């Protein structure tokens, strides 16, 4: 639970490299999450090439921080693996959030940046990564070791919890 309670968006990373095996372990855990109908409609593209990371802010302006991130994961929807748009979008965005939680449990930090449904972002990522038409990029998750360690903030607000009725 420490990973959940200490989870914060990380926008500044140390220059320390993230081992490829660690990213593989994170994705292995993410793929174990329960999903609707067991469709698992995702594909993941791991980017650790500085040249590719540096080109992302050209079409995804909020992604300027990827220039210093050692690695980023693009969560994609594979149209061949699921047809229900609400289901695949929810499963793929949930996978991106689970990446952040699992990464935090491994002393990494990151942030989830939306790609889909903005056409210029989707097209830019498809072109940059050479994605086939059947692969739709949904989220970009830059990861790395946080430059600074913030203290977790108390976010629980009991006034927003209702039982049985409003």
Buried (B, 14 or more C-beta within 10 A) or exposed (E): EEBEEBBBEBBEBEEEEBEEEBBEEBBEBBEEEEBBEEBBBBBBBBBBEEEBBEBBBEBBEEBEBBBBBBBBBBBBBBBEBBEEEEBBBBBBBBBBBBBBBBBBBBEBBBBBBBBBEEEEBBBBBBEBBEBEEEBBBBBBBBBBBBBEEEEEEEEEEEEEEEEEEE
